[in-house]
Amino acid sequence: MFSKILIANRGEIAVRIARTAKKLGIKTVAVCSEADVNALHTTECDQKVMIGGSLPSESYLNGRRIIDAAKDMGVEAIHPGYGFLSENAEFAALCEDEKIKFIGPSSRVIQAMGLKSSAKVIVEKAGVPLLPGFHGEDQSDKTLSGEAERIGYPVLIKAIAGGGGKGMRVVDQADQFLAALAAARREAKNSFGNEQVLIERYIQAPRHIEVQVFADQHENYVHLYERDCSLQRRYQKVIEEAPAPAIPGETRKALGETAVAVAKAVGYEGAGTVEFIMDEDFQFYFMEMNTRLQVEHPVTEMITEEDLVEWQLRVAYGEPLPKKQEEIKLNGHAVECRVYAENPERDFLPASGRIEYLKEQRDGGATVRIDSGVKVGDEVGVYYDPMISKIISWDINRQAALSKMDTALKAYHLAGIQTNTNFLRQLICVPDFHNAEKEPKNLNTGVISRYIEGRGQLYKQLSAETVALFLIFELKGAFDNHIEPDVSADPYSPWKQVDGWRLNRTANRIFRITCDGKPYEIILNITPKKMQFTLDAMTYELSEWSFESAQINVTVAGSATKGVVFEGESGVTVFCDGDTTVLARSRFNMDVNDESGNSLIAPLPGHVRQILVKKGDMVKKDQAVVIVEAMKMEHTILSPKTGKVVEIYYSEGDQVLEGAELLALEEDQS
């Protein structure tokens, strides 16, 4: 077995690879950028090398620097993880030239199958069904727009390299095609260093089914069953599961055999995933092959009880596959939820900041597993993908696995940055997903968009239980010391005021807070006999409060509630009944929504990718004016009104912080 490997990645996948390597007695070398010097993956490895600046192009996408680091550290092999250079044929070829084992398929196979266009040519010859599309070499605007007309709208523009939903655009009509093509090319080039695209007919709501395949250097091929990855947002997977619910036995068998045939057709080696689109009649069509380990591989590990990273290492070293096809058994059901640093209430904009508090439920990986890439104190920046961890649950059947997932999500407490955990708990209860075994026709890639459209808003109103926990947290110092309450370090806190208030006398206190951008005024009334507060004109009585370590217990209007409250620089975070709520104290008596209205504000930190207007231009309301790139995705910012651009404060390529004034507008009064 290898004695030392380099892990050419970051985050949770680098941590996950390092732990399996350690189990096998293999020493590991981490690489890191300037932004990641103290990141969790660097502490999990035996050694680390800083390879460049924070931008991916300066570090994790710089193959030459990674090769140089590998040579300097004397490693025998490089594990690329997923993303970055994992499907880069040139990097794999560099490894081959330097006699360093690339843990994955050969550069020839990556070139053939890593590019979606050439992969379609290969599988077409093997008789695998394809969607109507164009995957030719002519990349001119004229040819691509003409092919889109031939295929028929709507069409999907898709980068031929990489994955993760980057470099993809749906186009509904011809006059939108060129703008969408330009955006897809920019995103593809930035993420994968390759701006070429293919076009295929867009199926409105298919299921996304993929099959895990494995091959060794001795012409042995197996599959490890299928996964359903239909819950997607902006073509980015959010929840995955294995096996796919309600798939007929004959379809499962055909999927596995077809995936193995694809791997054989190209002479594959290592871990790979063959992805299919499936319609409601269980007819499937080849979509692409990912020549690497997938983000969602843990659900396959849970149902087969195999360590796929260990399989990768053994196969790369030259050993045969650990098991034959008939020895690979499917046991139970597994679900994976991706925890993203993002704000669902603000159209899922990526979030950044410092992780101030983190508590996770773990049971050793038997039924609940958490693959995390962060620790307390880590900064989540704007340079990389916003996924920070994955929660995986297993049980003997699907409903039990979903129940375990709900419990694990409730126990996942993170403060300092916004995450999507509340949204994930909502998703696993959506009937189209939750009831998929009984009604499989409703499970498709449109589940999330339908749910969002049906809800209208993704956030809940501020609950009385959350407010009660916040108030008891504020009063804790007074209860402990029987003195004037002074629990908060905030000099603006009402508990800092010395105005004669005492616990044993009647008093009213007013708390002005904001939640999800909405202001609230909480009136707390305390008498020697009871304590009450008002929220949205409703009155609630508090009683029987107590503190157990970090947990607060309180009875609200006769109903027992418990939760955890954490205060940090980001505000007061309340964890209550599985929901995470961030509260900010309003330090001044003002309308939190009061703005001048004459500025265009950056909704998230990032880099200015493109400025679409000039000083003096007239713009219409909702016209695209600036494109900001954050966490490898483009975000188009629209004008809030009709008016004239009177000043532009940033140039293309500049870094901006959330809330920065990008340009000034003079409203058209007419």
C-alpha positions as CSV (number, residue, x, y, z in Angstrom):
1,M,0.0,0.0,0.0
2,F,1.1,3.6,-0.5
3,S,3.1,5.1,2.4
4,K,2.2,8.7,1.7
5,I,-0.3,10.5,-0.5
6,L,-1.1,14.2,-1.2
7,I,-4.8,15.3,-1.1
8,A,-5.3,17.9,-3.7
9,N,-8.5,19.4,-2.3
10,R,-10.0,21.1,0.7
11,G,-13.1,21.0,3.0
12,E,-15.0,18.0,4.0
13,I,-13.8,15.7,1.2
14,A,-10.1,16.3,2.1
15,V,-11.0,15.5,5.8
16,R,-12.8,12.4,4.7
17,I,-10.0,11.1,2.6
18,A,-7.4,11.8,5.3
19,R,-9.3,9.7,7.9
20,T,-9.6,6.7,5.6
21,A,-5.9,7.0,4.7
22,K,-5.0,7.2,8.4
23,K,-7.1,4.0,9.0
24,L,-4.9,2.2,6.4
25,G,-1.6,3.6,7.9
26,I,-1.0,6.0,5.0
27,K,0.5,9.4,5.8
28,T,-1.2,12.4,4.2
29,V,-0.1,15.8,3.0
30,A,-2.7,18.6,2.8
31,V,-2.5,21.5,0.4
32,C,-4.0,24.9,1.3
33,S,-4.4,28.4,0.0
34,E,-3.8,31.6,1.9
35,A,-7.5,31.5,3.0
36,D,-7.2,27.9,4.3
37,V,-3.9,27.9,6.3
38,N,-5.7,26.9,9.5
39,A,-8.7,25.0,8.0
40,L,-9.8,21.7,9.4
41,H,-8.4,19.6,6.6
42,T,-4.9,20.9,7.3
43,T,-5.1,19.7,10.9
44,E,-6.4,16.2,9.8
45,C,-3.3,15.6,7.7
46,D,0.2,14.8,8.8
47,Q,1.7,17.6,6.9
48,K,0.5,20.7,4.9
49,V,1.9,22.8,2.1
50,M,0.6,26.3,1.2
51,I,0.4,26.5,-2.5
52,G,-0.9,29.9,-3.4
53,G,-3.5,32.7,-3.0
54,S,-7.1,32.5,-2.0
55,L,-8.5,32.4,-5.6
56,P,-8.8,28.8,-6.9
57,S,-6.8,29.7,-10.0
58,E,-3.9,30.6,-7.7
59,S,-4.0,27.4,-5.6
60,Y,-6.4,24.4,-5.9
61,L,-6.6,24.8,-9.7
62,N,-2.9,25.3,-10.2
63,G,-1.8,21.8,-11.2
64,R,1.9,22.7,-11.5
65,R,2.2,23.9,-8.0
66,I,0.4,20.9,-6.6
67,I,2.8,18.6,-8.6
68,D,5.8,20.5,-7.2
69,A,4.4,20.2,-3.7
70,A,3.9,16.4,-4.2
71,K,7.5,16.0,-5.4
72,D,8.9,18.1,-2.5
73,M,7.0,16.1,0.0
74,G,8.0,12.7,-1.5
75,V,4.4,11.4,-2.0
76,E,3.6,8.4,-4.2
77,A,0.1,9.3,-5.2
78,I,-2.3,12.2,-5.4
79,H,-6.0,11.9,-4.5
80,P,-7.9,14.8,-6.2
81,G,-11.2,14.4,-4.3
82,Y,-14.0,16.0,-6.3
83,G,-14.2,19.4,-8.0
84,F,-11.1,21.4,-8.7
85,L,-8.7,19.2,-10.7
86,S,-10.4,15.9,-10.1
87,E,-11.6,15.6,-13.8
88,N,-8.8,17.6,-15.3
89,A,-7.1,15.4,-17.9
90,E,-4.0,17.7,-18.2
91,F,-3.4,17.4,-14.4
92,A,-3.8,13.6,-14.6
93,A,-1.3,13.6,-17.5
94,L,1.1,15.7,-15.4
95,C,0.9,13.1,-12.6
96,E,1.7,10.4,-15.2
97,D,4.7,12.3,-16.5
98,E,6.1,12.7,-13.1
99,K,5.5,9.1,-12.1
100,I,3.1,10.1,-9.4
101,K,-0.1,7.9,-9.2
102,F,-3.3,9.8,-9.9
103,I,-5.9,8.1,-7.8
104,G,-8.6,7.9,-10.5
105,P,-8.8,6.9,-14.1
106,S,-6.1,7.7,-16.7
107,S,-5.8,11.0,-18.4
108,R,-7.1,9.3,-21.6
109,V,-10.3,8.2,-19.9
110,I,-10.8,11.5,-18.2
111,Q,-10.4,13.3,-21.5
112,A,-12.9,11.0,-23.2
113,M,-15.5,10.8,-20.4
114,G,-14.8,13.9,-18.4
115,L,-15.9,16.0,-21.3
116,K,-19.7,15.5,-21.7
117,S,-19.5,15.9,-25.5
118,S,-17.0,13.1,-26.2
119,A,-18.7,10.9,-23.5
120,K,-21.9,11.1,-25.5
121,V,-20.1,9.9,-28.7
122,I,-18.7,6.9,-26.9
123,V,-21.9,5.7,-25.2
124,E,-23.9,6.4,-28.4
125,K,-21.7,3.8,-30.1
126,A,-22.4,1.4,-27.2
127,G,-26.1,1.7,-27.8
128,V,-26.9,3.7,-24.7
129,P,-30.0,6.0,-25.2
130,L,-29.4,9.7,-25.4
131,L,-31.5,12.9,-25.3
132,P,-31.7,14.9,-28.5
133,G,-28.9,17.4,-28.5
134,F,-25.7,18.8,-30.0
135,H,-22.2,17.9,-28.7
136,G,-20.1,18.9,-31.6
137,E,-16.8,20.8,-31.8
138,D,-18.0,23.9,-33.5
139,Q,-18.6,26.4,-30.6
140,S,-19.5,29.5,-32.6
141,D,-22.5,31.5,-31.5
142,K,-24.1,31.0,-34.9
143,T,-23.8,27.2,-34.8
144,L,-24.9,26.8,-31.2
145,S,-27.9,29.1,-31.6
146,G,-28.8,27.2,-34.8
147,E,-28.6,23.9,-33.1
148,A,-30.8,25.2,-30.3
149,E,-33.5,26.1,-32.9
150,R,-33.1,22.6,-34.4
151,I,-33.5,20.8,-31.1
152,G,-36.4,23.0,-30.1
153,Y,-36.9,25.2,-27.0
154,P,-36.6,24.9,-24.1
155,V,-32.9,23.8,-24.3
156,L,-30.2,23.3,-21.7
157,I,-26.8,24.8,-22.2
158,K,-24.3,22.7,-20.2
159,A,-20.5,23.1,-19.7
160,I,-18.8,20.0,-21.2
161,A,-16.3,20.0,-18.3
162,G,-17.0,19.8,-14.5
163,G,-20.3,19.6,-12.8
164,G,-22.1,20.9,-9.7
165,G,-24.6,22.9,-11.8
166,K,-21.9,25.4,-12.8
167,G,-21.9,26.6,-16.4
168,M,-25.5,25.5,-16.9
169,R,-28.4,27.6,-18.2
170,V,-32.0,26.8,-19.2
171,V,-33.2,28.9,-22.2
172,D,-36.9,29.1,-23.0
173,Q,-36.8,31.1,-26.2
174,A,-34.4,32.2,-28.9
175,D,-34.0,35.9,-27.9
176,Q,-32.5,34.7,-24.5
177,F,-30.0,32.3,-25.9
178,L,-26.9,34.4,-26.5
179,A,-27.0,36.1,-23.1
180,A,-27.4,32.7,-21.4
181,L,-24.6,31.2,-23.5
182,A,-22.2,34.0,-22.5
183,A,-23.0,33.6,-18.8
184,A,-22.6,29.8,-19.0
185,R,-19.3,30.2,-20.8
186,R,-18.0,32.6,-18.2
187,E,-19.0,30.4,-15.3
188,A,-17.6,27.3,-16.9
189,K,-14.2,28.9,-17.7
190,N,-13.9,30.3,-14.2
191,S,-14.8,27.0,-12.5
192,F,-13.2,24.4,-14.8
193,G,-10.9,26.4,-17.1
194,N,-12.9,25.3,-20.1
195,E,-15.7,27.4,-21.6
196,Q,-17.0,24.8,-24.2
197,V,-20.6,23.8,-23.9
198,L,-23.1,21.3,-25.3
199,I,-26.8,21.7,-25.9
200,E,-29.6,19.2,-25.2
201,R,-33.3,19.2,-25.0
202,Y,-34.5,20.4,-21.6
203,I,-36.8,17.9,-19.9
204,Q,-38.9,19.9,-17.5
205,A,-39.1,17.6,-14.5
206,P,-37.2,14.3,-14.8
207,R,-35.7,12.2,-12.1
208,H,-31.9,12.4,-11.7
209,I,-30.6,8.8,-11.2
210,E,-26.9,7.9,-11.0
211,V,-25.1,4.6,-10.6
212,Q,-21.9,4.1,-8.7
213,V,-19.4,2.0,-10.7
214,F,-15.9,0.7,-9.9
215,A,-13.2,-0.9,-11.9
216,D,-9.7,-2.1,-11.2
217,Q,-6.5,-2.6,-13.3
218,H,-7.4,-6.3,-13.9
219,E,-10.6,-5.7,-16.0
220,N,-13.0,-6.3,-13.2
221,Y,-16.1,-4.1,-13.2
222,V,-18.9,-3.8,-10.7
223,H,-21.7,-1.3,-9.7
224,L,-22.8,-0.5,-6.2
225,Y,-26.5,0.3,-7.0
226,E,-28.1,3.6,-7.8
227,R,-28.8,6.9,-6.1
228,D,-31.6,9.4,-6.6
229,C,-30.4,13.0,-6.7
230,S,-33.6,14.6,-7.9
231,L,-33.9,17.3,-5.1
232,Q,-31.9,20.0,-6.8
233,R,-31.8,23.8,-6.8
234,R,-30.2,25.6,-9.7
235,Y,-28.9,22.2,-10.9
236,Q,-27.1,21.8,-7.6
237,K,-28.0,18.7,-5.6
238,V,-29.4,19.3,-2.1
239,I,-30.6,15.9,-0.9
240,E,-29.6,12.5,-2.2
241,E,-30.6,9.0,-1.3
242,A,-29.9,5.4,-2.0
243,P,-31.4,3.3,-3.3
244,A,-33.7,5.3,-5.5
245,P,-37.3,4.9,-4.1
246,A,-39.9,2.9,-6.0
247,I,-37.5,1.8,-8.8
248,P,-38.8,-1.6,-10.2
249,G,-36.3,-4.5,-9.8
250,E,-35.9,-4.9,-13.6
251,T,-35.1,-1.2,-14.0
252,R,-32.6,-1.3,-11.2
253,K,-30.9,-4.3,-12.9
254,A,-30.9,-2.5,-16.3
255,L,-29.4,0.7,-14.7
256,G,-26.6,-1.2,-13.1
257,E,-25.8,-3.2,-16.3
258,T,-25.9,-0.1,-18.5
259,A,-23.6,1.8,-16.2
260,V,-21.1,-1.1,-16.2
261,A,-21.3,-1.3,-20.0
262,V,-20.4,2.4,-20.1
263,A,-17.4,1.9,-17.9
264,K,-16.2,-1.1,-20.0
265,A,-16.6,0.8,-23.2
266,V,-14.0,3.3,-22.1
267,G,-11.7,0.9,-20.2
268,Y,-12.3,2.6,-16.9
269,E,-10.3,2.4,-13.6
270,G,-11.3,3.5,-10.1
271,A,-14.5,5.1,-8.9
272,G,-16.9,6.7,-11.3
273,T,-20.6,7.6,-11.6
274,V,-22.8,7.2,-14.6
275,E,-25.7,9.7,-14.5
276,F,-29.1,9.3,-16.1
277,I,-32.3,11.2,-16.6
278,M,-35.4,9.1,-16.0
279,D,-39.0,9.9,-16.9
280,E,-42.1,8.9,-15.0
281,D,-42.3,5.6,-16.9
282,F,-38.8,4.6,-15.7
283,Q,-37.3,5.1,-19.1
284,F,-33.7,6.4,-18.7
285,Y,-31.3,8.3,-20.9
286,F,-27.5,8.8,-20.4
287,M,-26.6,12.3,-19.2
288,E,-22.9,12.2,-18.3
289,M,-20.2,10.2,-16.6
290,N,-18.3,11.8,-13.6
291,T,-14.8,10.4,-13.6
292,R,-14.3,10.8,-9.8
293,L,-15.9,10.2,-6.4
294,Q,-19.2,12.0,-6.0
295,V,-20.2,14.3,-3.2
296,E,-23.0,11.9,-2.4
297,H,-20.9,8.8,-2.2
298,P,-21.6,8.3,1.6
299,V,-25.2,7.1,0.9
300,T,-23.8,4.3,-1.2
301,E,-21.3,3.5,1.6
302,M,-24.1,3.3,4.1
303,I,-26.3,0.8,2.1
304,T,-23.4,-1.4,1.0
305,E,-21.2,-1.1,4.2
306,E,-18.1,-0.4,2.1
307,D,-15.5,2.4,2.3
308,L,-15.3,3.7,-1.3
309,V,-12.2,5.8,-0.6
310,E,-10.5,2.6,0.7
311,W,-11.5,0.9,-2.6
312,Q,-10.0,3.8,-4.5
313,L,-6.7,3.6,-2.7
314,R,-6.5,-0.2,-3.1
315,V,-7.4,-0.1,-6.8
316,A,-4.9,2.7,-7.5
317,Y,-2.2,0.6,-5.8
318,G,-2.9,-2.2,-8.1
319,E,-5.0,-4.5,-6.0
320,P,-8.1,-6.2,-7.4
321,L,-11.6,-5.0,-6.4
322,P,-12.4,-6.0,-2.9
323,K,-15.7,-7.7,-3.9
324,K,-17.3,-9.3,-6.9
325,Q,-20.7,-8.1,-8.1
326,E,-22.7,-10.9,-6.5
327,E,-21.0,-10.2,-3.1
328,I,-22.2,-6.5,-3.0
329,K,-25.4,-6.5,-1.0
330,L,-27.9,-3.7,-0.7
331,N,-29.0,-3.1,2.9
332,G,-31.5,-0.6,4.1
333,H,-31.9,3.0,3.0
334,A,-29.7,6.1,3.4
335,V,-30.3,9.9,2.9
336,E,-27.8,12.7,2.6
337,C,-28.5,16.4,3.2
338,R,-25.9,19.0,2.1
339,V,-25.4,21.8,4.6
340,Y,-24.7,25.0,2.7
341,A,-23.6,28.4,4.0
342,E,-26.4,30.3,2.3
343,N,-29.5,32.3,3.1
344,P,-32.7,30.6,1.8
345,E,-34.7,33.7,2.8
346,R,-32.6,35.8,0.4
347,D,-32.9,33.6,-2.7
348,F,-30.2,31.3,-1.4
349,L,-27.4,33.8,-1.6
350,P,-24.1,32.4,-0.3
351,A,-23.2,33.5,3.2
352,S,-19.8,34.1,4.7
353,G,-18.4,34.8,8.1
354,R,-16.8,33.1,11.1
355,I,-18.2,29.9,12.7
356,E,-18.7,30.9,16.3
357,Y,-20.5,27.8,17.6
358,L,-20.9,24.3,16.3
359,K,-22.5,21.2,17.8
360,E,-23.3,18.1,15.8
361,Q,-25.0,14.8,16.5
362,R,-22.8,11.8,15.8
363,D,-23.1,8.1,16.6
364,G,-19.9,6.9,15.1
365,G,-21.2,6.5,11.6
366,A,-23.5,3.5,12.3
367,T,-26.8,5.3,11.6
368,V,-26.0,9.0,11.6
369,R,-22.8,10.3,10.0
370,I,-21.6,13.8,9.6
371,D,-18.8,14.6,7.1
372,S,-17.7,18.1,8.0
373,G,-15.1,20.5,6.6
374,V,-15.3,23.2,9.3
375,K,-14.6,23.8,13.0
376,V,-15.3,26.6,15.4
377,G,-13.2,29.6,14.5
378,D,-13.0,28.9,10.7
379,E,-13.8,31.6,8.3
380,V,-16.2,30.7,5.5
381,G,-15.2,33.0,2.7
382,V,-16.4,33.8,-0.9
383,Y,-13.7,31.9,-2.8
384,Y,-15.0,28.3,-2.7
385,D,-18.2,26.2,-2.9
386,P,-20.6,27.1,0.0
387,M,-21.1,23.5,1.1
388,I,-19.6,23.1,4.6
389,S,-20.8,19.7,5.7
390,K,-23.0,16.7,4.9
391,I,-25.4,14.9,7.2
392,I,-26.1,11.2,6.3
393,S,-28.7,9.0,8.0
394,W,-29.3,5.3,7.6
395,D,-32.0,2.9,8.7
396,I,-33.7,-0.3,7.6
397,N,-36.2,1.5,5.5
398,R,-36.7,4.9,3.9
399,Q,-39.2,6.4,6.4
400,A,-37.0,5.4,9.3
401,A,-34.0,7.0,7.6
402,L,-35.9,10.2,7.0
403,S,-36.9,10.3,10.7
404,K,-33.3,9.8,11.7
405,M,-32.4,12.7,9.3
406,D,-34.9,15.0,11.0
407,T,-33.5,14.3,14.4
408,A,-29.9,14.9,13.1
409,L,-30.9,18.2,11.5
410,K,-32.6,19.3,14.7
411,A,-29.4,18.6,16.6
412,Y,-27.1,20.4,14.1
413,H,-26.4,23.8,15.8
414,L,-24.2,26.3,14.0
415,A,-23.9,30.0,14.7
416,G,-22.0,32.7,13.1
417,I,-23.1,32.2,9.5
418,Q,-26.5,31.5,7.9
419,T,-27.1,27.9,6.8
420,N,-29.9,26.1,5.0
421,T,-30.6,23.6,7.9
422,N,-34.1,25.0,8.5
423,F,-34.9,24.6,4.7
424,L,-33.6,21.0,4.7
425,R,-36.0,20.1,7.5
426,Q,-38.8,21.6,5.5
427,L,-37.7,19.7,2.3
428,I,-37.7,16.2,3.8
429,C,-41.3,16.7,4.8
430,V,-42.5,17.9,1.4
431,P,-45.1,15.3,0.3
432,D,-43.7,15.0,-3.3
433,F,-40.4,13.8,-1.7
434,H,-41.6,12.2,1.6
435,N,-44.2,10.0,-0.1
436,A,-42.1,9.1,-3.1
437,E,-42.4,5.3,-2.5
438,K,-46.2,5.5,-2.9
439,E,-46.3,8.2,-5.5
440,P,-43.0,8.1,-7.5
441,K,-44.4,10.2,-10.4
442,N,-44.2,13.3,-8.2
443,L,-40.5,12.9,-7.4
444,N,-38.4,14.8,-9.9
445,T,-36.1,17.8,-10.2
446,G,-39.0,20.2,-9.9
447,V,-39.8,19.4,-6.3
448,I,-37.9,22.2,-4.8
449,S,-39.1,24.9,-7.2
450,R,-42.7,23.8,-6.8
451,Y,-42.3,23.9,-3.0
452,I,-40.8,27.4,-3.0
453,E,-43.5,28.7,-5.4
454,G,-46.2,27.2,-3.2
455,R,-44.8,28.6,0.0
456,G,-44.2,32.2,-1.2
457,Q,-41.8,32.6,1.6
458,L,-39.3,30.2,3.2
459,Y,-39.0,31.6,6.6
460,K,-41.3,31.2,9.6
461,Q,-42.7,34.0,11.6
462,L,-40.9,34.6,14.9
463,S,-42.3,32.1,17.3
464,A,-43.3,32.7,20.9
465,E,-41.0,29.8,22.0
466,T,-38.0,31.4,20.4
467,V,-38.8,34.7,22.0
468,A,-39.2,33.0,25.4
469,L,-35.8,31.3,25.2
470,F,-34.2,34.7,24.2
471,L,-35.8,36.5,27.2
472,I,-34.8,33.8,29.7
473,F,-31.3,33.9,28.3
474,E,-31.3,37.7,28.8
475,L,-32.5,37.2,32.4
476,K,-30.1,34.4,33.3
477,G,-27.7,36.7,35.1
478,A,-30.4,38.2,37.3
479,F,-31.8,34.7,38.2
480,D,-28.3,33.5,39.1
481,N,-27.2,36.5,41.2
482,H,-30.5,37.9,42.4
483,I,-29.3,41.4,41.4
484,E,-30.0,43.9,38.7
485,P,-29.8,41.8,35.4
486,D,-26.6,42.4,33.6
487,V,-26.1,39.2,31.6
488,S,-25.3,40.8,28.2
489,A,-21.9,42.2,27.2
490,D,-23.8,44.5,24.9
491,P,-23.5,48.1,26.2
492,Y,-26.8,48.9,24.5
493,S,-28.7,46.0,26.1
494,P,-31.7,47.2,28.2
495,W,-30.3,45.1,31.1
496,K,-27.4,47.6,31.3
497,Q,-29.8,50.4,32.1
498,V,-29.8,51.5,35.8
499,D,-33.3,53.0,36.2
500,G,-34.5,51.5,39.5
501,W,-36.0,48.3,38.0
502,R,-36.0,45.2,40.3
503,L,-37.0,41.6,39.9
504,N,-39.5,41.8,42.8
505,R,-41.4,44.8,41.5
506,T,-43.7,45.3,38.6
507,A,-41.9,46.5,35.5
508,N,-42.2,46.7,31.7
509,R,-39.2,46.3,29.5
510,I,-39.2,46.8,25.7
511,F,-36.9,44.8,23.5
512,R,-36.6,45.9,19.9
513,I,-35.1,43.1,17.7
514,T,-35.0,42.1,14.1
515,C,-35.4,38.6,12.6
516,D,-35.0,37.9,8.9
517,G,-34.9,41.6,8.3
518,K,-38.3,42.2,10.0
519,P,-38.5,44.4,13.2
520,Y,-40.2,43.2,16.3
521,E,-41.1,45.0,19.5
522,I,-41.3,42.6,22.5
523,I,-42.8,44.0,25.7
524,L,-41.9,42.1,28.9
525,N,-43.9,42.5,32.0
526,I,-42.6,41.2,35.4
527,T,-44.5,41.1,38.7
528,P,-43.7,39.2,41.9
529,K,-46.2,36.5,40.8
530,K,-45.8,36.1,37.1
531,M,-43.9,37.1,33.9
532,Q,-45.5,37.8,30.6
533,F,-44.5,39.2,27.2
534,T,-46.4,40.4,24.2
535,L,-45.5,39.5,20.6
536,D,-47.5,40.7,17.6
537,A,-50.3,41.8,20.0
538,M,-50.5,38.3,21.6
539,T,-49.7,37.8,25.3
540,Y,-47.8,34.8,26.6
541,E,-47.0,33.8,30.2
542,L,-43.6,32.4,31.2
543,S,-43.2,29.9,34.0
544,E,-41.0,27.0,35.3
545,W,-37.7,28.1,33.7
546,S,-34.4,26.3,34.4
547,F,-30.9,25.9,33.0
548,E,-29.2,22.7,32.3
549,S,-25.7,23.4,31.1
550,A,-26.2,25.1,27.7
551,Q,-29.9,24.2,27.5
552,I,-32.7,26.4,28.7
553,N,-36.1,25.0,29.7
554,V,-39.1,27.2,30.0
555,T,-42.9,26.8,29.9
556,V,-44.6,29.1,27.5
557,A,-48.4,29.5,27.8
558,G,-48.5,26.2,29.5
559,S,-46.4,24.3,27.0
560,A,-42.9,23.1,27.9
561,T,-40.1,24.3,25.5
562,K,-36.4,23.7,25.5
563,G,-33.5,25.0,23.4
564,V,-30.1,26.5,23.3
565,V,-29.1,30.2,23.0
566,F,-25.7,31.4,21.8
567,E,-24.6,35.0,21.6
568,G,-21.7,36.0,19.4
569,E,-20.6,38.8,17.1
570,S,-23.2,37.7,14.5
571,G,-26.0,38.2,17.0
572,V,-28.1,36.0,19.3
573,T,-28.8,32.6,17.8
574,V,-31.7,30.6,19.2
575,F,-31.9,26.8,18.5
576,C,-35.5,25.8,19.3
577,D,-37.4,22.7,18.1
578,G,-35.0,22.1,15.2
579,D,-35.1,25.7,13.9
580,T,-32.2,28.1,14.0
581,T,-33.2,31.7,14.4
582,V,-30.8,34.7,14.4
583,L,-31.9,37.7,16.3
584,A,-30.3,41.1,16.2
585,R,-30.9,43.8,18.8
586,S,-32.0,47.1,17.4
587,R,-29.7,49.5,19.2
588,F,-31.5,52.6,18.1
589,N,-35.1,53.4,17.8
590,M,-35.3,53.5,14.0
591,D,-36.9,51.6,11.1
592,V,-34.5,48.8,10.2
593,N,-35.7,49.0,6.6
594,D,-35.0,52.7,6.2
595,E,-32.7,53.3,3.2
596,S,-32.0,56.2,0.9
597,G,-33.3,54.3,-2.0
598,N,-30.7,55.8,-4.4
599,S,-28.0,53.2,-4.1
600,L,-27.5,49.7,-5.5
601,I,-26.2,47.6,-2.6
602,A,-24.2,44.3,-2.9
603,P,-26.4,41.6,-1.4
604,L,-23.4,39.4,-0.7
605,P,-19.6,39.6,-0.5
606,G,-17.7,38.6,-3.7
607,H,-16.0,39.9,-6.8
608,V,-17.4,42.2,-9.4
609,R,-17.5,40.0,-12.5
610,Q,-19.1,42.4,-14.9
611,I,-20.6,45.9,-14.9
612,L,-23.4,46.1,-17.5
613,V,-24.0,49.8,-17.5
614,K,-22.1,53.1,-17.8
615,K,-22.2,56.3,-15.9
616,G,-25.1,58.4,-17.4
617,D,-27.0,55.4,-18.6
618,M,-30.8,55.2,-18.1
619,V,-31.9,51.9,-16.6
620,K,-35.3,50.4,-16.1
621,K,-36.6,48.8,-12.9
622,D,-35.4,45.1,-12.7
623,Q,-32.8,45.6,-15.4
624,A,-29.5,43.7,-14.9
625,V,-26.8,46.1,-14.0
626,V,-24.0,44.3,-12.2
627,I,-22.9,40.6,-12.0
628,V,-21.1,39.6,-8.7
629,E,-19.3,36.3,-8.4
630,A,-19.3,34.5,-5.1
631,M,-18.4,31.0,-4.2
632,K,-17.8,30.1,-7.9
633,M,-21.4,31.2,-8.9
634,E,-22.6,34.3,-10.7
635,H,-25.3,36.5,-9.1
636,T,-27.0,39.1,-11.3
637,I,-28.1,42.2,-9.4
638,L,-31.1,44.1,-10.8
639,S,-31.9,47.8,-10.6
640,P,-34.4,48.5,-7.8
641,K,-36.0,51.3,-9.8
642,T,-36.1,53.2,-13.1
643,G,-33.5,56.0,-13.2
644,K,-30.1,57.3,-14.2
645,V,-26.7,55.9,-13.2
646,V,-24.9,58.9,-11.6
647,E,-21.9,57.1,-10.1
648,I,-20.2,53.7,-10.3
649,Y,-18.0,52.9,-7.3
650,Y,-16.3,49.7,-8.3
651,S,-14.5,48.3,-11.4
652,E,-14.7,44.8,-12.8
653,G,-12.5,42.4,-10.7
654,D,-12.8,44.4,-7.5
655,Q,-13.7,42.6,-4.3
656,V,-16.8,43.9,-2.5
657,L,-18.3,43.3,0.9
658,E,-21.9,42.6,1.7
659,G,-23.8,45.9,1.9
660,A,-21.2,47.8,-0.2
661,E,-22.7,50.6,-2.4
662,L,-22.0,49.5,-6.0
663,L,-23.5,52.4,-7.8
664,A,-25.7,55.4,-7.3
665,L,-29.0,56.0,-9.1
666,E,-31.0,59.1,-9.7
667,E,-34.7,58.1,-9.8
668,D,-36.7,59.0,-12.9
669,Q,-39.5,61.1,-11.3
670,S,-41.6,60.9,-14.5
